[in-house]
């Protein structure tokens, strides 16, 4: 199941990219944008070097991060369960 982006308050909510939680969102689960951009750059480089589109494999992120912004949670009055906090890769105080 994927998380859908929702807006809570002033644009804060659930995000797909960890950078969204770091920028003030409540929680995010997904790959880092820098990793996704590197994957795209590798694929574009292969194509620019003359590879056929059918020969360039589809790449998917293999690492996902759960980032919880406790500062935003406090502002919104949301309590995050200890079980979810234990699974987080990082929390923002």
C-alpha angles and dihedrals in degrees: 000000000000125000115246119219113251131177120234119180112324100003095302118131145095115342138189097219123060088224088067092062090046089053093055106286119135101238138348135189121187147074123309113264090230090060092049091048091050090052090050091048091052091052094047090048090054091051093047089052089059105266116150116247091240090056095055109088122223110253124207128190114263099191123063127183131208110210121182122193106210091182090061091043090055092047091051094042092241121147117213115211117244089235091059092044089053090056095048119111089211141000126206114219 
